[in-house]
C-alpha cells in the first residue's frame, strides 16, 4: 500500500494570498498603540513601519531564492539543514514549535477574543471564569482566553480537512480583511471628525530615540511575522520554482502598501498623546475618531476576520514544518503521518493547535509577541547567513530564481536582524533570555531522536 503524500494544490493566486494572509493578522490592529507608548513622535512611528516592512521584503526576496532551490515543505528548517546540518535546523524547528508559531497563534487568538468582546462584553479577558491554585502560583482563566482557544481549534479543524480547505478558507478571509483595512485610509480621506494635527510629543520615559525606534521596529516585525511561511508549504505549491518567488514579492509589496496607509490614517485621526492610550484597540479608537461608532463596528468586524485569517494561514504553513522534521527523524514520528483521505499532516496540525492553546491560556499579548519576534529574528538572521554560505559552497547549484539586488539586499537583511537581536536583548532582556532558555530542552530531544535515527 502506497503511503499517502501531500498534494500540490496551491497555485499563484493561492500562494500570494497565503503570504498576505500569513502576515496580516492582529498586528496592524493592535501594535501601533503599544509602539506609541515609547515613541517620541508620529514621524518616527510611521518610519518604523516603513523600515520593518522593507526588512521583511528583503527577507522575503532572500528566502525566495532558497525556496526555489529547495522546493519542499519545511522552509527555513530545510535552508538551515542544507547549509549547516541537522542540529541548527532542528533548533530552529524546536524554537518555532515552542515559541514562534505556537506563540504567534496564541497572541493572535487573544486579540481575536479582545475584538469579539466589543460585540459580546461577557467574553472579555477581564471576565475571570475560574482560578486554579498551583504549586508555583495561580492559573487564572478568563472568558477571552476560552474564546481564543476555541478559535484555534476551529481553524485547526478546517486545516485537518486538507490543504484545499485550508487554502480556500485563507483566500476568502484574506480578501475580506484587506477590504476591511482599506476602509481606514478611506475614512481618513472623507472623515469630518478626524484630527489632522501631527504634533510630536516627547514622553518623559523615552531616554534614547534610537533604542525606542529599535523596540518599535521589533513590534513591526511582529506585524510582519510570517512573511516566510509560504516556504513551509512549498511541497504543496504548483511549480514552486516560479510561483514562490513571485508570491513572496507580490505579497510583501501588498502588505507594505496596506500597513503604511493604515498607519498614516491612525496618526491623522489621533495625536500622539491619544495614540499612547489606545493599547491593543488602536484601530477601533481611530475609526471612532474619524467616523463615529459605526466605523468602530466595521473595524472590529475587520479585526475579527483578519485574526481568524492569519491563524488559518499559520496553522496551514506551520504544521508542514513539523511534518518535514518528522520525515527526517528529528521529531515525533507521528507528525509525519498524512491523512489517507484529506492528504493533510493531521497529527502535526493537532499537536500545533494543542500547544498554541496552552500558550493562549498562559501569556499576555505583549509578552507573547516579544518572545516570538526575538526568536524569529535570531533564526531569520541565521537563515540569511545560510544564504551566503550556500552561495559560496554550492555556486553551481540550480537556482531558478536569484535574489534581486545581490549581495546588498541579503546583506542588509542580515545586518538588520543583528541590530534587532542586540537591541531587543538590551531593551527587553527578560523576554529575550526566556526565549533562548526555551531552546535548551530542544538539545535533549535532538540527541534522543538523532540516536534513534
KELO-718138 format. One record per residue (C-alpha): residue number from 1; chain; x negated, y negated, z. Coordinates in nm, 4 decimals, padded with zeros to 6 digits, always signed. Layout:
residues N
     i   ch          X          Y          Z
   NUM    A          X          Y          Z
...
This chain:
residues 453
     i   ch          X          Y          Z
     1    A   +00.0000   +00.0000   +00.0000
     2    A   -00.1404   -00.3383   -00.1066
     3    A   -00.1939   -00.5885   +00.1748
     4    A   +00.0257   -00.8979   +00.1195
     5    A   -00.1666   -01.2165   +00.0359
     6    A   -00.0980   -01.5896   +00.0386
     7    A   +00.0878   -01.7316   -00.2612
     8    A   -00.0488   -02.0137   -00.4806
     9    A   +00.2711   -02.2173   -00.4916
    10    A   +00.1612   -02.5805   -00.4248
    11    A   +00.1372   -02.7978   -00.7380
    12    A   +00.0040   -03.1517   -00.7928
    13    A   +00.3121   -03.3296   -00.6568
    14    A   +00.3408   -03.0986   -00.3562
    15    A   -00.0324   -03.1315   -00.2811
    16    A   -00.0225   -03.5129   -00.2913
    17    A   +00.2851   -03.5186   -00.0685
    18    A   +00.1115   -03.2765   +00.1674
    19    A   -00.1781   -03.5262   +00.2040
    20    A   +00.0632   -03.8144   +00.2685
    21    A   +00.2882   -03.6034   +00.4907
    22    A   -00.0012   -03.4736   +00.6997
    23    A   -00.1219   -03.8255   +00.7755
    24    A   +00.1840   -04.0485   +00.8103
    25    A   +00.3425   -03.9427   +01.1349
    26    A   +00.3685   -04.1192   +01.4671
    27    A   +00.0543   -04.3332   +01.4386
    28    A   +00.1906   -04.6138   +01.2234
    29    A   +00.4950   -04.6437   +01.4529
    30    A   +00.3087   -04.6300   +01.7819
    31    A   -00.0633   -04.7153   +01.7836
    32    A   -00.0640   -05.0847   +01.6846
    33    A   +00.0894   -05.1825   +02.0180
    34    A   -00.1709   -04.9769   +02.2054
    35    A   -00.4523   -05.1263   +01.9940
    36    A   -00.3314   -05.4802   +02.0605
    37    A   -00.3936   -05.4354   +02.4350
    38    A   -00.7693   -05.4611   +02.3813
    39    A   -00.7952   -05.6685   +02.0615
    40    A   -00.8846   -06.0401   +02.0707
    41    A   -00.6971   -06.1382   +01.7508
    42    A   -00.4439   -06.0270   +01.4929
    43    A   -00.7059   -06.0667   +01.2196
    44    A   -00.9305   -05.8049   +01.3794
    45    A   -00.6271   -05.5843   +01.4381
    46    A   -00.5390   -05.5717   +01.0678
    47    A   -00.9074   -05.5391   +00.9746
    48    A   -00.9316   -05.2305   +01.1966
    49    A   -00.6561   -05.0679   +00.9901
    50    A   -00.8335   -05.1537   +00.6648
    51    A   -01.1664   -05.0137   +00.7910
    52    A   -01.0045   -04.6973   +00.9293
    53    A   -00.8211   -04.6299   +00.6027
    54    A   -01.1377   -04.6877   +00.3971
    55    A   -01.3248   -04.4476   +00.6271
    56    A   -01.0566   -04.1814   +00.5694
    57    A   -01.0666   -04.2433   +00.1921
    58    A   -01.4446   -04.1898   +00.1857
    59    A   -01.3986   -03.8722   +00.3872
    60    A   -01.1230   -03.7507   +00.1552
    61    A   -01.3408   -03.8039   -00.1539
    62    A   -01.6323   -03.6242   +00.0146
    63    A   -01.4143   -03.3303   +00.1169
    64    A   -01.2614   -03.3175   -00.2314
    65    A   -01.5960   -03.2101   -00.3794
    66    A   -01.6365   -02.9429   -00.1125
    67    A   -01.2758   -02.8301   -00.1554
    68    A   -01.3261   -02.7911   -00.5305
    69    A   -01.6463   -02.5899   -00.4637
    70    A   -01.4671   -02.3574   -00.2204
    71    A   -01.1014   -02.3319   -00.3343
    72    A   -00.9904   -02.1102   -00.0473
    73    A   -00.7937   -02.1502   +00.2741
    74    A   -00.9880   -02.2857   +00.5710
    75    A   -01.1077   -02.6340   +00.4737
    76    A   -01.3777   -02.7798   +00.6985
    77    A   -01.4288   -02.4398   +00.8619
    78    A   -01.5344   -02.2999   +00.5240
    79    A   -01.7570   -02.6009   +00.4473
    80    A   -01.9476   -02.5672   +00.7772
    81    A   -01.9710   -02.1893   +00.7469
    82    A   -02.1161   -02.2106   +00.3953
    83    A   -02.3672   -02.4802   +00.4941
    84    A   -02.4781   -02.3904   +00.8462
    85    A   -02.3486   -02.0420   +00.9218
    86    A   -02.0662   -01.8883   +01.1180
    87    A   -02.1295   -02.0480   +01.4604
    88    A   -02.0757   -02.4166   +01.3604
    89    A   -01.7777   -02.3081   +01.1518
    90    A   -01.6311   -02.1187   +01.4435
    91    A   -01.6853   -02.4042   +01.6920
    92    A   -01.5026   -02.6348   +01.4529
    93    A   -01.2162   -02.3885   +01.4275
    94    A   -01.2084   -02.3430   +01.8039
    95    A   -01.2087   -02.7196   +01.8663
    96    A   -00.9357   -02.7577   +01.6079
    97    A   -00.7211   -02.4953   +01.7767
    98    A   -00.7774   -02.6168   +02.1328
    99    A   -00.7769   -02.9922   +02.0677
   100    A   -00.7332   -03.1346   +01.7180
   101    A   -00.4400   -02.9584   +01.5519
   102    A   -00.2510   -02.8450   +01.8591
   103    A   -00.3191   -03.1739   +02.0413
   104    A   -00.2119   -03.3734   +01.7371
   105    A   +00.1111   -03.1758   +01.7031
   106    A   +00.1792   -03.2248   +02.0749
   107    A   +00.1149   -03.6010   +02.0630
   108    A   +00.3357   -03.6489   +01.7567
   109    A   +00.6157   -03.4448   +01.9133
   110    A   +00.6032   -03.6699   +02.2217
   111    A   +00.6529   -03.9771   +02.0013
   112    A   +00.9404   -03.7955   +01.8241
   113    A   +01.1078   -03.7434   +02.1606
   114    A   +01.0413   -04.1063   +02.2574
   115    A   +01.2227   -04.2368   +01.9487
   116    A   +01.5042   -03.9834   +01.9862
   117    A   +01.5706   -04.1273   +02.3328
   118    A   +01.6579   -04.4556   +02.1544
   119    A   +01.9767   -04.2808   +02.0422
   120    A   +02.0186   -04.0453   +02.3407
   121    A   +01.8756   -04.2135   +02.6535
   122    A   +01.9263   -03.8973   +02.8616
   123    A   +01.6470   -03.7353   +02.6588
   124    A   +01.3905   -03.9937   +02.7683
   125    A   +01.0490   -03.8947   +02.9036
   126    A   +01.1387   -04.0866   +03.2193
   127    A   +01.4195   -03.8389   +03.2926
   128    A   +01.2482   -03.5680   +03.5007
   129    A   +01.4191   -03.2296   +03.4657
   130    A   +01.2142   -03.0354   +03.7197
   131    A   +00.8849   -03.0357   +03.9105
   132    A   +00.6831   -02.7204   +03.9710
   133    A   +00.4262   -02.7230   +04.2562
   134    A   +00.0970   -02.5624   +04.1537
   135    A   -00.2195   -02.4905   +04.3487
   136    A   -00.4042   -02.7830   +04.1872
   137    A   -00.1111   -03.0243   +04.1630
   138    A   +00.2471   -03.0567   +04.0439
   139    A   +00.3721   -02.9871   +03.6920
   140    A   +00.6479   -03.2368   +03.6111
   141    A   +00.8586   -03.1662   +03.3026
   142    A   +01.0809   -03.4356   +03.1522
   143    A   +01.3707   -03.4153   +02.9092
   144    A   +01.1464   -03.5790   +02.6490
   145    A   +00.8857   -03.3039   +02.6825
   146    A   +01.1535   -03.0376   +02.6365
   147    A   +01.2695   -03.2145   +02.3185
   148    A   +00.9081   -03.2304   +02.1990
   149    A   +00.8631   -02.8542   +02.2461
   150    A   +01.1958   -02.7791   +02.0751
   151    A   +01.0894   -02.9842   +01.7693
   152    A   +00.7592   -02.7931   +01.7482
   153    A   +00.9338   -02.4550   +01.7468
   154    A   +01.1925   -02.5714   +01.4947
   155    A   +00.9187   -02.6677   +01.2477
   156    A   +00.7212   -02.3540   +01.3257
   157    A   +01.0284   -02.1527   +01.2300
   158    A   +01.0562   -02.3300   +00.8937
   159    A   +00.6894   -02.2603   +00.8148
   160    A   +00.7348   -01.8987   +00.9215
   161    A   +00.9718   -01.8612   +00.6232
   162    A   +00.6865   -01.9200   +00.3777
   163    A   +00.4800   -02.1852   +00.2003
   164    A   +00.7657   -02.2783   -00.0339
   165    A   +00.9951   -02.3550   +00.2597
   166    A   +00.7209   -02.5440   +00.4451
   167    A   +00.6046   -02.7403   +00.1397
   168    A   +00.9614   -02.8190   +00.0330
   169    A   +01.0528   -02.9462   +00.3787
   170    A   +00.7389   -03.1601   +00.3838
   171    A   +00.8213   -03.3090   +00.0413
   172    A   +01.1716   -03.4133   +00.1495
   173    A   +01.0613   -03.5575   +00.4852
   174    A   +00.7595   -03.7376   +00.3346
   175    A   +00.9712   -03.9086   +00.0683
   176    A   +01.2231   -04.0153   +00.3331
   177    A   +00.9652   -04.1548   +00.5764
   178    A   +00.7710   -04.3522   +00.3130
   179    A   +01.1024   -04.5039   +00.2037
   180    A   +01.1809   -04.5959   +00.5642
   181    A   +00.8382   -04.7514   +00.6215
   182    A   +00.8739   -04.9586   +00.3043
   183    A   +01.1630   -05.1380   +00.4754
   184    A   +00.9311   -05.3071   +00.7271
   185    A   +00.7439   -05.5205   +00.4695
   186    A   +01.0815   -05.5959   +00.3080
   187    A   +01.2158   -05.7112   +00.6441
   188    A   +00.9153   -05.9441   +00.6700
   189    A   +00.9882   -06.0928   +00.3265
   190    A   +01.3547   -06.1629   +00.3894
   191    A   +01.3821   -06.1916   +00.7677
   192    A   +01.5243   -06.5071   +00.9203
   193    A   +01.4204   -06.4198   +01.2763
   194    A   +01.0530   -06.3452   +01.2134
   195    A   +00.7817   -06.5399   +01.3908
   196    A   +00.5322   -06.6474   +01.1186
   197    A   +00.2673   -06.7713   +01.3624
   198    A   -00.0615   -06.5813   +01.3571
   199    A   -00.2309   -06.7142   +01.6694
   200    A   -00.5407   -06.5331   +01.8016
   201    A   -00.5230   -06.4852   +02.1778
   202    A   -00.8289   -06.3559   +02.3648
   203    A   -00.7194   -06.1496   +02.6685
   204    A   -00.9386   -06.1547   +02.9785
   205    A   -01.0048   -05.7795   +02.9648
   206    A   -01.1802   -05.7964   +02.6253
   207    A   -01.5530   -05.8063   +02.7080
   208    A   -01.7079   -05.7104   +02.3741
   209    A   -01.5160   -05.7712   +02.0493
   210    A   -01.7323   -05.5085   +01.8736
   211    A   -01.6566   -05.2449   +02.1378
   212    A   -01.2868   -05.3356   +02.1291
   213    A   -01.2933   -05.3108   +01.7498
   214    A   -01.4539   -04.9665   +01.7716
   215    A   -01.1843   -04.8440   +02.0121
   216    A   -00.9176   -04.9857   +01.7788
   217    A   -01.0652   -04.8023   +01.4794
   218    A   -01.0514   -04.4811   +01.6840
   219    A   -00.6794   -04.5443   +01.7258
   220    A   -00.6504   -04.5934   +01.3487
   221    A   -00.8345   -04.2641   +01.2992
   222    A   -00.5551   -04.1046   +01.4990
   223    A   -00.3078   -04.2539   +01.2496
   224    A   -00.5088   -04.1206   +00.9513
   225    A   -00.5993   -03.7895   +01.1176
   226    A   -00.5089   -03.5091   +00.8785
   227    A   -00.6434   -03.6638   +00.5569
   228    A   -00.8332   -03.3370   +00.5003
   229    A   -00.5539   -03.0917   +00.5889
   230    A   -00.4861   -03.0130   +00.2224
   231    A   -00.8235   -02.8354   +00.2079
   232    A   -00.6957   -02.5921   +00.4752
   233    A   -00.4284   -02.4798   +00.2282
   234    A   -00.6482   -02.4744   -00.0843
   235    A   -00.5890   -02.0981   -00.1117
   236    A   -00.2223   -02.1729   -00.1866
   237    A   -00.2779   -02.4600   -00.4333
   238    A   -00.2365   -02.4020   -00.8054
   239    A   -00.5552   -02.4885   -00.9986
   240    A   -00.7245   -02.6218   -00.6794
   241    A   -01.0421   -02.7417   -00.8548
   242    A   -00.8359   -03.0015   -01.0391
   243    A   -00.5408   -03.0593   -00.8055
   244    A   -00.7214   -03.1009   -00.4704
   245    A   -00.9460   -03.3993   -00.5679
   246    A   -00.6589   -03.5844   -00.7369
   247    A   -00.4222   -03.5247   -00.4476
   248    A   -00.6812   -03.6419   -00.1926
   249    A   -00.7480   -03.9681   -00.3767
   250    A   -00.3853   -04.0476   -00.4666
   251    A   -00.2625   -03.9562   -00.1207
   252    A   -00.5135   -04.1754   +00.0660
   253    A   -00.4578   -04.4764   -00.1610
   254    A   -00.0821   -04.4467   -00.0977
   255    A   -00.1388   -04.4200   +00.2775
   256    A   -00.3676   -04.7246   +00.2821
   257    A   -00.1121   -04.9364   +00.0948
   258    A   +00.1638   -04.8325   +00.3371
   259    A   -00.0405   -04.8825   +00.6550
   260    A   -00.1827   -05.2246   +00.5721
   261    A   +00.1503   -05.3663   +00.4509
   262    A   +00.3348   -05.2368   +00.7587
   263    A   +00.0785   -05.3883   +00.9966
   264    A   +00.0999   -05.7206   +00.8184
   265    A   +00.4740   -05.7029   +00.8876
   266    A   +00.4034   -05.6347   +01.2567
   267    A   +00.1789   -05.9366   +01.3033
   268    A   +00.4199   -06.1518   +01.1028
   269    A   +00.7060   -06.0559   +01.3330
   270    A   +00.5270   -06.0743   +01.6685
   271    A   +00.2455   -06.2916   +01.8088
   272    A   -00.0393   -06.1032   +01.9724
   273    A   +00.0813   -06.1558   +02.3293
   274    A   +00.4111   -05.9874   +02.2364
   275    A   +00.2392   -05.7086   +02.0441
   276    A   +00.0438   -05.6268   +02.3592
   277    A   +00.3621   -05.5456   +02.5436
   278    A   +00.5195   -05.3125   +02.2875
   279    A   +00.3337   -04.9904   +02.3734
   280    A   +00.4366   -04.6983   +02.1501
   281    A   +00.7612   -04.8711   +02.0353
   282    A   +00.5936   -05.1434   +01.8262
   283    A   +00.7872   -05.0637   +01.5043
   284    A   +01.1203   -05.0836   +01.6818
   285    A   +01.0344   -05.4126   +01.8579
   286    A   +00.9025   -05.5726   +01.5370
   287    A   +01.2107   -05.4688   +01.3373
   288    A   +01.4367   -05.6129   +01.6074
   289    A   +01.2451   -05.9415   +01.5966
   290    A   +01.2881   -05.9622   +01.2186
   291    A   +01.6438   -05.8435   +01.1505
   292    A   +01.8051   -05.7672   +01.4844
   293    A   +01.9319   -05.4449   +01.6401
   294    A   +02.0353   -05.2903   +01.3075
   295    A   +01.6764   -05.2993   +01.1863
   296    A   +01.5553   -05.1303   +01.5035
   297    A   +01.8049   -04.8480   +01.4468
   298    A   +01.6823   -04.7949   +01.0914
   299    A   +01.3176   -04.7889   +01.2010
   300    A   +01.3905   -04.5496   +01.4879
   301    A   +01.5501   -04.3122   +01.2342
   302    A   +01.2461   -04.3503   +01.0062
   303    A   +01.0167   -04.2682   +01.3001
   304    A   +01.2152   -03.9519   +01.3746
   305    A   +01.1842   -03.8363   +01.0142
   306    A   +00.8180   -03.9377   +00.9970
   307    A   +00.7094   -03.7500   +01.3076
   308    A   +00.9011   -03.4382   +01.2052
   309    A   +00.7463   -03.4528   +00.8581
   310    A   +00.3923   -03.4921   +00.9914
   311    A   +00.4207   -03.1923   +01.2212
   312    A   +00.5776   -02.9817   +00.9459
   313    A   +00.2723   -03.0517   +00.7268
   314    A   +00.0211   -02.9957   +01.0092
   315    A   +00.1686   -02.6603   +01.1096
   316    A   +00.1634   -02.5511   +00.7447
   317    A   -00.2018   -02.6520   +00.6968
   318    A   -00.3395   -02.5675   +01.0408
   319    A   -00.2135   -02.2114   +01.0537
   320    A   -00.4165   -02.1402   +00.7375
   321    A   -00.7364   -02.2351   +00.9216
   322    A   -00.6794   -01.9672   +01.1851
   323    A   -00.5846   -01.7211   +00.9105
   324    A   -00.9221   -01.7863   +00.7407
   325    A   -01.1157   -01.7453   +01.0668
   326    A   -00.9374   -01.4183   +01.1464
   327    A   -01.0191   -01.2908   +00.7974
   328    A   -01.3867   -01.3491   +00.8797
   329    A   -01.3532   -01.1516   +01.2032
   330    A   -01.4036   -01.4649   +01.4161
   331    A   -01.0552   -01.4990   +01.5615
   332    A   -00.7762   -01.2806   +01.6952
   333    A   -00.7329   -01.0160   +01.4211
   334    A   -00.3550   -01.0512   +01.4244
   335    A   -00.3897   -01.4093   +01.2946
   336    A   -00.4984   -01.2658   +00.9582
   337    A   -00.1623   -01.0928   +00.9122
   338    A   +00.0559   -01.2081   +00.6222
   339    A   +00.4313   -01.1544   +00.6435
   340    A   +00.5315   -00.8943   +00.3820
   341    A   +00.8454   -01.0839   +00.2833
   342    A   +00.7703   -01.4529   +00.3415
   343    A   +00.3976   -01.4367   +00.2462
   344    A   +00.3135   -01.6654   +00.5413
   345    A   +00.0443   -01.6224   +00.8110
   346    A   +00.3269   -01.5763   +01.0600
   347    A   +00.1194   -01.4735   +01.3638
   348    A   -00.1099   -01.7764   +01.3207
   349    A   +00.1969   -02.0010   +01.2992
   350    A   +00.3418   -01.8583   +01.6210
   351    A   +00.0096   -01.8976   +01.8049
   352    A   -00.0338   -02.2597   +01.6932
   353    A   +00.3195   -02.3603   +01.7916
   354    A   +00.2832   -02.1889   +02.1303
   355    A   -00.0413   -02.3696   +02.2237
   356    A   +00.0868   -02.7054   +02.0934
   357    A   +00.3909   -02.6606   +02.3162
   358    A   +00.1674   -02.6068   +02.6195
   359    A   -00.0201   -02.9318   +02.5431
   360    A   +00.3065   -03.1208   +02.4919
   361    A   +00.4026   -03.0239   +02.8470
   362    A   +00.0689   -03.1296   +02.9959
   363    A   -00.0599   -03.4579   +02.8483
   364    A   +00.0328   -03.8159   +02.7691
   365    A   +00.0300   -03.9609   +02.4191
   366    A   -00.2764   -04.1851   +02.4671
   367    A   -00.4865   -03.9113   +02.6332
   368    A   -00.3992   -03.6634   +02.3593
   369    A   -00.4878   -03.8898   +02.0694
   370    A   -00.8259   -03.9812   +02.2258
   371    A   -00.9144   -03.6115   +02.2680
   372    A   -00.8013   -03.5411   +01.9118
   373    A   -00.9833   -03.8264   +01.7394
   374    A   -01.3173   -03.7918   +01.9191
   375    A   -01.3439   -03.4195   +01.8446
   376    A   -01.2186   -03.4559   +01.4889
   377    A   -01.4595   -03.7392   +01.4006
   378    A   -01.7500   -03.5475   +01.5565
   379    A   -01.6908   -03.2452   +01.3339
   380    A   -01.5978   -03.4646   +01.0386
   381    A   -01.9413   -03.6253   +01.0610
   382    A   -02.0923   -03.2748   +01.0720
   383    A   -01.8977   -03.1791   +00.7586
   384    A   -02.0407   -03.4888   +00.5894
   385    A   -02.3888   -03.3621   +00.6756
   386    A   -02.2861   -03.0234   +00.5322
   387    A   -02.2044   -03.2037   +00.2058
   388    A   -02.5613   -03.3369   +00.1760
   389    A   -02.7088   -03.0034   +00.2842
   390    A   -02.5189   -02.8154   +00.0133
   391    A   -02.6178   -03.0736   -00.2478
   392    A   -02.9840   -03.0098   -00.1543
   393    A   -02.9743   -02.6310   -00.1151
   394    A   -02.7277   -02.5440   -00.3911
   395    A   -02.7933   -02.8000   -00.6643
   396    A   -02.6770   -02.5639   -00.9407
   397    A   -02.3535   -02.4530   -00.7740
   398    A   -02.0311   -02.5005   -00.9693
   399    A   -01.8849   -02.8398   -00.8767
   400    A   -01.5665   -02.9030   -01.0779
   401    A   -01.5462   -03.2435   -00.9074
   402    A   -01.8359   -03.4610   -00.7930
   403    A   -01.7664   -03.7336   -00.5390
   404    A   -01.7325   -04.0835   -00.6802
   405    A   -01.9974   -04.3263   -00.5541
   406    A   -02.2550   -04.0631   -00.4516
   407    A   -02.4615   -04.0989   -00.2356
   408    A   -02.3195   -04.4228   -00.0903
   409    A   -01.9631   -04.3022   -00.0213
   410    A   -02.0527   -03.9832   +00.1708
   411    A   -02.3386   -04.1645   +00.3495
   412    A   -02.1028   -04.4369   +00.4724
   413    A   -01.8612   -04.1657   +00.5867
   414    A   -02.1341   -04.0020   +00.7969
   415    A   -02.2598   -04.3355   +00.9331
   416    A   -01.9074   -04.4474   +01.0240
   417    A   -01.8450   -04.1192   +01.2020
   418    A   -02.1654   -04.1599   +01.4042
   419    A   -02.0628   -04.5117   +01.5135
   420    A   -01.7159   -04.3947   +01.6211
   421    A   -01.8566   -04.0976   +01.8154
   422    A   -02.1098   -04.3124   +02.0060
   423    A   -01.8611   -04.5944   +02.0692
   424    A   -01.5955   -04.3542   +02.1984
   425    A   -01.8472   -04.1867   +02.4297
   426    A   -01.9295   -04.5283   +02.5766
   427    A   -01.5765   -04.6712   +02.5959
   428    A   -01.3794   -04.3509   +02.6717
   429    A   -01.6353   -04.1237   +02.8429
   430    A   -01.3906   -03.9093   +03.0412
   431    A   -01.1738   -03.8141   +02.7420
   432    A   -01.4784   -03.7661   +02.5177
   433    A   -01.6635   -03.5376   +02.7592
   434    A   -01.3432   -03.3436   +02.8253
   435    A   -01.3178   -03.2774   +02.4521
   436    A   -01.6773   -03.1466   +02.4485
   437    A   -01.6257   -02.9275   +02.7568
   438    A   -01.3396   -02.7508   +02.5810
   439    A   -01.5957   -02.6202   +02.3284
   440    A   -01.7782   -02.4169   +02.5941
   441    A   -01.5255   -02.1299   +02.6243
   442    A   -01.5425   -02.1029   +02.2458
   443    A   -01.9024   -01.9818   +02.2679
   444    A   -01.7965   -01.6794   +02.4731
   445    A   -01.5193   -01.5922   +02.2259
   446    A   -01.7587   -01.6363   +01.9324
   447    A   -02.0178   -01.3921   +02.0622
   448    A   -01.7451   -01.1458   +02.1626
   449    A   -01.5851   -01.1447   +01.8157
   450    A   -01.9238   -01.1543   +01.6425
   451    A   -02.0350   -00.8492   +01.8357
   452    A   -01.7174   -00.6623   +01.7466
   453    A   -01.7613   -00.7530   +01.3801
